[in-house]
Every structure is written in structure tokens, then in C-alpha cells.
Amino acid sequence: MGKFFPLYISLERCRVLVYGGGRIASRRVGVLAQFGASIRIISPEIQPETRYLPEVTYEPGVFDPATMPSADLVLAATSDPAVNHAVAVLCRARGIPVNSASDQADCDFQFPAVAIQGPLVAGVNAGGLDHALVRRAAAAIRRTLEELA
């Protein structure tokens, strides 16, 4: 997979559907919640820090293609790669951009590390190739943004 273009979009009133309630899903939901998205999580369980975010609606359950709600963006972040793939296939058939936590080939968009300081927002991405490098780069950018404040 090649490099991704960093496109900044408004998530105000954007309906984000998340399958999965573990650490990865929770981390991504925490970031999305800062940008005004309306987030619906469907998962058997959810992290406590995510459950009470005002932007989040939690629905206990599992992925069911027959009852998948409509959404503007979907995150497939379950612990089962086969389920994440099934979510991606259905989303693509419906024309919904999807990000899979388990397979870059099932991603229509990348989920960046985000650094925020006031009105400044920086996203860091390495195309899924080096998560440690992305973490270090995002930390360095956060420190730089703090110095600018």
C-alpha cells in the first residue's frame, strides 16, 4: 500500500459506527469524540472510559450484516479478523468508508495518531508500517505544539 494523503474533514454530525469495544476501539473512539462525531459502538463489552463519553451510544451486541445500522464512517475493531473483514466487505458494498484494525487491505482510510494544541491539529501516519515510529513522531509533535502555545 502506498502513502496516504492527509485529508482533514469535519466530523460534526458525522455518524460513526464502531464494531468492537476493546483497547484499539476505545483509543480511536476517544480521538473521534474530540471532533464532534456521533459515535455508536456495537460490541459485547466496552471499555469503561468509553462508555460514558457524551458522544457515544453503546449497544451491546455483535456484528450482524442483516441489521447493520447506516453510518457515514465505520471502524471494524473487533478481536476477530474474520468479523472485521466481513464488516469491511459489507461497507464497501454499501459505499461506506471503512477502517479495519486487523488488515490494511480492508482499509479505505488510515487512522492517524493525532496531536492537538488549541486550533492546531496534526496527524501522523506511516501507512500501517511502523506504529512505534508513529508514536514517537506524534509525541515529538505534541511537545513542539506545547512549546508554541
Sequence and secondary structure as in RCSB ss.txt:
>XXXX:A:sequence
MGKFFPLYISLERCRVLVYGGGRIASRRVGVLAQFGASIRIISPEIQPETRYLPEVTYEPGVFDPATMPSADLVL
AATSDPAVNHAVAVLCRARGIPVNSASDQADCDFQFPAVAIQGPLVAGVNAGGLDHALVRRAAAAIRRTLEELA
>XXXX:A:secstr
           TT EEEEE  SHHHHHHHHHHHTTT EEEEEES   HHHHT TTEEEEE    GGG    SEEE
E  S HHHHHHHHHHHHHHT  EEESS GGG SS   EEEEETTEEEEE  TTS HHHHHHHHHHHHHHHHHH 
